[in-house]
Amino acid sequence: MTFAPALPRLLRTLAVAIVVLALLDPALPSGRHADRVVAVVAAGESPGVSGAGASWPDQVADRLAGRFTVVRGPYPGASATVLAGDHLPAALSEGSLFLPPPVFVAHPAAAGAPARPRLVHLEAPRRVSPESAIPVRAWIAPGGEPGTSLRAALRVDGVVVSDTVLRRPEGGTAPVMVRFEIVPTRSGPLPLRVEIHPAGVGDDTVPWSAADVLVHVSPRPWEVLFFEGRPSWLSTFVRRALEPDARFAVTSRTVTSPGLATQFGAPPASLASPRALDGFDAVVVGAPELLSGNDVAALQLFMEMRGGSVLLLPDREASGPHDRLTGVTAWTRGGAADPVRLTPAAEAGVERPALEARSMIWPDPLPPGAQVVAATPSGDPVIWRRPVGKGQLVVSGALDSWQFRDPETTTFEPAWRELVGEAADLAPGPLAVEWIGTHAGGGGGFGAASGVVAPGALLRFGVTLRETPAPGARVWARADLGPSGKEVEVDRLIPLWPVEVPGRFEGRFHAPAASGPHLLEIRVEGGDPWGDGTAWRHAATLPLVVLADAASPPPDDPALMEAWAASRGGTLRASDELAALEAEILRAVGAEGPSDPWHPMRSPWWILPLALLLGGEWASRRRRGLS
């Protein structure tokens, strides 16, 4: 009599128990073990070793596939990760790649094998005028056995235009600097490539190491103002040395007598207004002892805020308000019966034009932070520079160097063109843009920082405003990205993110898929940032060349790679130590993979008893007339 009423309650209890267990999802040991997944990540364009046709990452993956489940590429769920290559991926230092530990490195070089010669740094100017020579400097880690010969070649548009042969000295391990110099044959983005080959092989062989760099050949001249409080022979002949050179746009004003002045171009009547100097990259001051206190204050602001360069060319020893600019506490005067050659600051492998003088002055001691530009044979700093805010001050103590300007015997004009050009080139424009980014290898001329990248590569660029906008000002950039000289291909709005330096921002995007030269047009706009009712708008271009065979970064130091792997619980193994690598991975992840738990309540077959129980409970209640 009591069994019938209890049956529906029993059926309901069992159905509820099934539902509760399904919600709890209990895990029970199954006796099975999950696969041990190892991710193999390519780290550089490393060719295969030991004559195998496959690439080095493929060889590593094939070797490990017999003991592990291998996944090509980064995998967050991997039991271990193996970097196969000779340098760390740039994405690691950029924070856009995460590799779960432990991380091992499989290096393509054999254990104990001498490192190949490699490029560690490549340097060239970002922009030059069509009339300028392009200096290219490459630093090469010799590598190889002592006495190994190698050939460094410079390619322009794929054609070798210059090369040189080097020989590793006995016991020499320090990088060697190689200098090339070429004249551009066209305007626009000009990609340059430096390659390292074994000596005696042709240009069509695969290089040991290569690096790209981009130079923008642009006709924009340097704006230089000459301002003389009285006629000065030194300032006059320096100005005449620059005027015929198309790289300089010279403006000048010379006070010939009270109330009278001769001028060329549209110079300001006075230096006392800092805004009047904003359009110039450099200001050359003759007879600086005649500068007023207001002139000195304006030049100070020109250097500190504008980032311009000021060059003082005294032709006599005299004190005045300009002493506040130099920061010199005492001068030493020197002279000689014969002209003395002023040797430029030493730079290995670089021959630079020099000045000559008989009458000279120099500071004793040099002001704090000052650097020697040219000195006498005894080391007296006759020409020197020091940073002032964003800009710099250059002072020449070669009082009578203008007397020694015979082009047959001296290099007066080339020396001053180089000195003024270097100073003017450091002055930023209203908007400065540049490629930035961390790149593997620790050298320049590689990856996004060089302006030569592979299709689809992640690019980062920096935007620097010369005048920092007020808090709350709107700053944005619009990029017109298209083939150089053609219609715009992509017009996109790129967000800019402020960084730790006031007035500096960063943006990023992916390189276009189309190979060839491109121009990135950056426009930055703001609405009334200084509260004076005016808006501002600046634009700048940044060249970019997309190449399918863009040079990969140079190999990293194996010792540094080994230390990096050790910090993540792994080790570095060479190409002939893959068996040891496999054993170390086994020890790290275990002989068996993690236990694979059994979740019985995840079986869809539980739907059947649940339905039967609920259906039985309903039928019993219906039979008793309770439904």
SULSULNOR-V780184 format. One record per backbone hydrogen bond with DSSP energy under -1.0 kcal/mol. CO is the residue of the C=O (numbers start at 1). NH is the residue of the N-H. Records with the same first field share a line. If there is no record, write none. Layout:
CO->NH ; NH
//
This chain:
3->7
6->10
7->11
8->12
9->13
10->14
11->15
12->16
13->17
14->18
15->19
16->20
17->21
18->22
19->23
20->24
21->25
28->598
32->596
36->69
37->79 ; 80
38->71
39->82
40->73
41->84
43->87
44->46
46->56
49->52
55->59
56->60
57->61
58->62
59->63
60->64
61->65
64->67 ; 68
69->38
71->40
75->78
80->39
81->104
82->41
83->106
84->43
86->556
89->92
90->94
91->96
102->81
104->83
105->573
106->85
109->575
110->113
115->144
118->141
121->139
123->137
126->216
128->218
129->132
134->182
136->180
137->123
138->178
139->120 ; 121
140->176
141->118
145->148
148->168
149->199
150->166
151->197
152->164
153->195
154->161 ; 162
155->193
156->159
159->156
162->154
164->152
166->150
168->147
169->172
176->140
178->138
180->136
182->134
188->217
190->215
191->157
192->213
193->155
194->211
195->153
196->208
197->151
198->201
202->205
209->196
211->194
213->192
215->190
216->128
217->188
222->249
223->281 ; 282
224->251
225->284
226->253
227->286
228->255
232->236
233->237
234->238
235->239
236->240
237->241
238->242
239->243
242->245
245->248
247->222
249->224
251->226
252->264
253->228
254->262
257->260
260->256 ; 257
262->254
264->252
274->277
275->278
277->280
281->309
282->225
283->311
284->227
285->313
286->229
287->290
288->291
292->296
293->297
294->298
295->299
296->300
297->301
298->302
299->303
300->304
301->305 ; 306
302->308
304->390
308->392
309->283
310->394
311->285
312->396
320->323
321->324
322->325 ; 326
323->327
330->364
332->362
334->360
340->357
343->375
347->350
355->342
357->340
359->399 ; 400
360->334
362->332
367->370
371->385
373->345
374->383
375->343
376->379
380->376 ; 382
382->397
383->373 ; 374
384->395
385->371
386->393
388->391
391->388
392->310
393->386
394->312
395->384
397->361 ; 399
398->401
400->403
401->404
406->409 ; 410
411->415
412->416
413->417
414->418
415->419
416->420
417->421
418->422
419->423
420->424
421->425
424->427
430->466
432->464
434->462
439->442
445->212
447->450
450->214
451->545
453->547
454->457
457->511
459->509
460->436
461->507
462->434
463->505
464->432
470->473
477->494
479->492
481->490
482->519
483->486
490->481
492->479
497->506
501->504
503->465
504->499
505->463
506->497
507->461
509->459
516->546
517->484
518->544
520->542
522->540
524->538
526->536
536->526
538->524
540->522
542->520
544->518
545->453
546->516
547->550
557->561
558->562
559->563
560->564
561->565
562->566
563->567
565->568 ; 570
566->569
568->103
571->105
573->107
574->577
577->581
578->582
579->583
580->584
581->585
582->586
583->587
584->588
585->589
586->590
594->34
598->28
599->602
600->603
603->606
604->607
605->608
606->610
607->611
608->612
609->613
610->614
611->615
612->616
613->617
614->618
615->619
616->620
617->621
618->622
619->623
620->624
621->626
622->625
//
